[in-house]
């Protein structure tokens, strides 16, 4: 029996995407541990876990990430605006891997 494509998001993949995106630059620039974004990863995954594939679009995911970021990092609107490009890029990656137009991916390719 074949599995549906694209697969639904899983927490490990969300973790990998968020850590690679490193929207705050804490891992790459400040040497923070890899689990620096664990609460944000878990909150984001919980928010999208039941989304159908058709809803896994960057336009829908970005506001969710912005809300999580604003709360987690106590950001005002100007501070959140500075992070918006990184959060949009992360949302686009999630869409690329799990959204309606997702194609099979090879890690590292």
C-alpha positions, 0 to 999 in steps of 0.5 A: 500500500502506498503512502499519500503524497505529499506526506503530512508534516511531522515534528522532526521535519518541522524541527529540521526546517526551523533550525535550518532557517534559524530566524533569530540567528541564535544557532548560527551567529550566537552558538545557541544549542540546536534545541533553541527553538524547541517551544516554537517548533512544538507550537507551530507543529501543533498549530498545523498538524491537522491542516489538510495539504491544501492549507499548507501554504506560505500565505497561511503559515506566515501569520501563524509563525508571526504569532508564535514569534511575537509571543515567544520573543515578546516582539513589538510590531517593528521587531516582528517586521524585521523577522518577517522575511525569515519567517516567510522563507520558513513558511515557504520551505514548509509549503515546499515540502508539505504543501499541495505542490510538494514534490518528492525531495532528496535530503541534501539535494 
